[in-house]
Protein backbone atom coordinates (compact mmCIF):
# COMPACT_ATOMS: atom_id res chain seq x y z
CA UNK A 1 0.00 0.00 0.00
CA UNK A 2 1.27 3.44 -0.88
CA UNK A 3 2.06 5.93 1.86
CA UNK A 4 -0.46 8.78 2.08
CA UNK A 5 0.41 12.45 2.35
CA UNK A 6 -1.12 12.67 5.83
CA UNK A 7 0.70 9.58 7.10
CA UNK A 8 4.03 10.88 5.81
CA UNK A 9 3.34 14.27 7.44
CA UNK A 10 2.73 12.39 10.68
CA UNK A 11 5.98 10.45 10.33
CA UNK A 12 7.90 13.65 9.60
CA UNK A 13 6.24 15.37 12.55
CA UNK A 14 7.44 12.75 15.00
CA UNK A 15 10.92 12.83 13.47
CA UNK A 16 10.88 16.64 13.88
CA UNK A 17 11.17 17.18 10.12
CA UNK A 18 9.44 20.43 9.24
CA UNK A 19 8.83 22.21 5.90
CA UNK A 20 11.18 25.15 6.44
CA UNK A 21 13.94 23.50 8.45
CA UNK A 22 17.06 23.79 6.31
CA UNK A 23 18.56 20.72 8.01
CA UNK A 24 15.56 18.65 6.89
CA UNK A 25 15.72 19.58 3.19
CA UNK A 26 17.82 16.63 2.02
CA UNK A 27 16.38 14.03 4.35
CA UNK A 28 14.78 10.99 2.76
CA UNK A 29 11.45 11.56 4.56
CA UNK A 30 11.30 15.19 3.43
CA UNK A 31 11.93 14.26 -0.19
CA UNK A 32 9.50 11.34 -0.01
CA UNK A 33 6.73 13.64 1.20
CA UNK A 34 7.34 15.96 -1.76
CA UNK A 35 7.20 12.95 -4.08
CA UNK A 36 3.85 11.88 -2.58
CA UNK A 37 2.48 15.42 -2.96
CA UNK A 38 3.57 15.60 -6.59
CA UNK A 39 1.92 12.27 -7.39
CA UNK A 40 -1.32 13.32 -5.72
CA UNK A 41 -1.39 16.62 -7.63
CA UNK A 42 -0.69 14.88 -10.92
CA UNK A 43 -3.45 12.35 -10.23
CA UNK A 44 -6.16 14.54 -8.65
CA UNK A 45 -5.18 18.15 -9.36
CA UNK A 46 -4.11 21.10 -7.24
CA UNK A 47 -7.65 21.99 -6.17
CA UNK A 48 -8.19 18.59 -4.57
CA UNK A 49 -4.72 18.68 -2.98
CA UNK A 50 -5.64 22.04 -1.44
CA UNK A 51 -8.18 20.24 0.77
CA UNK A 52 -5.20 19.46 3.01
CA UNK A 53 -5.21 23.11 4.04
CA UNK A 54 -7.97 22.36 6.55
CA UNK A 55 -6.03 19.56 8.28
CA UNK A 56 -4.15 20.92 11.29
CA UNK A 57 -2.67 17.76 12.79
CA UNK A 58 0.96 16.92 12.11
CA UNK A 59 1.55 20.19 10.23
CA UNK A 60 -0.37 18.82 7.24
CA UNK A 61 -1.72 22.26 6.31
CA UNK A 62 1.73 23.82 6.60
CA UNK A 63 3.34 21.19 4.38
CA UNK A 64 0.52 21.55 1.86
CA UNK A 65 0.80 25.35 1.89
CA UNK A 66 4.50 25.27 1.09
CA UNK A 67 4.04 22.76 -1.67
CA UNK A 68 1.08 24.55 -3.25
CA UNK A 69 2.86 27.92 -3.36
CA UNK A 70 5.53 26.44 -5.62
CA UNK A 71 2.86 25.04 -7.98
CA UNK A 72 1.90 28.53 -9.21
CA UNK A 73 -1.65 28.55 -7.75
CA UNK A 74 -4.25 31.21 -8.43
CA UNK A 75 -4.15 34.29 -6.18
CA UNK A 76 -6.94 33.11 -3.88
CA UNK A 77 -5.26 29.78 -3.15
CA UNK A 78 -1.87 31.46 -2.78
CA UNK A 79 -3.39 33.84 -0.23
CA UNK A 80 -4.81 30.93 1.80
CA UNK A 81 -1.42 29.23 1.80
CA UNK A 82 0.38 32.39 2.93
CA UNK A 83 -2.20 32.90 5.69
CA UNK A 84 -1.42 29.40 6.96
CA UNK A 85 2.32 30.04 6.88
CA UNK A 86 1.89 33.36 8.71
CA UNK A 87 -0.16 31.65 11.42
CA UNK A 88 2.70 29.25 12.03
CA UNK A 89 5.20 32.12 11.90
CA UNK A 90 3.25 33.75 14.74
CA UNK A 91 2.70 30.54 16.72
CA UNK A 92 3.94 29.68 20.19
CA UNK A 93 6.17 26.93 18.82
CA UNK A 94 9.46 28.84 18.78
CA UNK A 95 11.27 26.49 16.39
CA UNK A 96 8.54 26.44 13.74
CA UNK A 97 7.76 30.12 14.23
CA UNK A 98 11.38 31.07 13.54
CA UNK A 99 11.64 28.74 10.55
CA UNK A 100 8.47 30.16 8.98
CA UNK A 101 9.50 33.76 9.66
CA UNK A 102 12.81 33.03 7.94
CA UNK A 103 11.01 31.38 5.03
CA UNK A 104 8.71 34.39 4.59
CA UNK A 105 11.70 36.74 4.65
CA UNK A 106 13.81 34.63 2.25
CA UNK A 107 10.94 34.35 -0.23
CA UNK A 108 10.04 38.03 -0.26
CA UNK A 109 6.93 37.82 1.91
CA UNK A 110 8.37 39.49 5.02
CA UNK A 111 6.07 42.51 4.56
CA UNK A 112 3.11 40.20 5.23
CA UNK A 113 4.13 39.96 8.90
CA UNK A 114 3.80 43.70 9.47
C-alpha positions in Angstrom: 0.0 0.0 0.0 1.3 3.4 -0.9 2.1 5.9 1.9 -0.5 8.8 2.1 0.4 12.4 2.3 -1.1 12.7 5.8 0.7 9.6 7.1 4.0 10.9 5.8 3.3 14.3 7.4 2.7 12.4 10.7 6.0 10.4 10.3 7.9 13.6 9.6 6.2 15.4 12.6 7.4 12.7 15.0 10.9 12.8 13.5 10.9 16.6 13.9 11.2 17.2 10.1 9.4 20.4 9.2 8.8 22.2 5.9 11.2 25.2 6.4 13.9 23.5 8.5 17.1 23.8 6.3 18.6 20.7 8.0 15.6 18.7 6.9 15.7 19.6 3.2 17.8 16.6 2.0 16.4 14.0 4.3 14.8 11.0 2.8 11.5 11.6 4.6 11.3 15.2 3.4 11.9 14.3 -0.2 9.5 11.3 0.0 6.7 13.6 1.2 7.3 16.0 -1.8 7.2 13.0 -4.1 3.8 11.9 -2.6 2.5 15.4 -3.0 3.6 15.6 -6.6 1.9 12.3 -7.4 -1.3 13.3 -5.7 -1.4 16.6 -7.6 -0.7 14.9 -10.9 -3.4 12.4 -10.2 -6.2 14.5 -8.7 -5.2 18.1 -9.4 -4.1 21.1 -7.2 -7.7 22.0 -6.2 -8.2 18.6 -4.6 -4.7 18.7 -3.0 -5.6 22.0 -1.4 -8.2 20.2 0.8 -5.2 19.5 3.0 -5.2 23.1 4.0 -8.0 22.4 6.5 -6.0 19.6 8.3 -4.1 20.9 11.3 -2.7 17.8 12.8 1.0 16.9 12.1 1.5 20.2 10.2 -0.4 18.8 7.2 -1.7 22.3 6.3 1.7 23.8 6.6 3.3 21.2 4.4 0.5 21.5 1.9 0.8 25.4 1.9 4.5 25.3 1.1 4.0 22.8 -1.7 1.1 24.5 -3.3 2.9 27.9 -3.4 5.5 26.4 -5.6 2.9 25.0 -8.0 1.9 28.5 -9.2 -1.6 28.5 -7.8 -4.3 31.2 -8.4 -4.1 34.3 -6.2 -6.9 33.1 -3.9 -5.3 29.8 -3.1 -1.9 31.5 -2.8 -3.4 33.8 -0.2 -4.8 30.9 1.8 -1.4 29.2 1.8 0.4 32.4 2.9 -2.2 32.9 5.7 -1.4 29.4 7.0 2.3 30.0 6.9 1.9 33.4 8.7 -0.2 31.6 11.4 2.7 29.2 12.0 5.2 32.1 11.9 3.2 33.7 14.7 2.7 30.5 16.7 3.9 29.7 20.2 6.2 26.9 18.8 9.5 28.8 18.8 11.3 26.5 16.4 8.5 26.4 13.7 7.8 30.1 14.2 11.4 31.1 13.5 11.6 28.7 10.5 8.5 30.2 9.0 9.5 33.8 9.7 12.8 33.0 7.9 11.0 31.4 5.0 8.7 34.4 4.6 11.7 36.7 4.6 13.8 34.6 2.3 10.9 34.3 -0.2 10.0 38.0 -0.3 6.9 37.8 1.9 8.4 39.5 5.0 6.1 42.5 4.6 3.1 40.2 5.2 4.1 40.0 8.9 3.8 43.7 9.5 
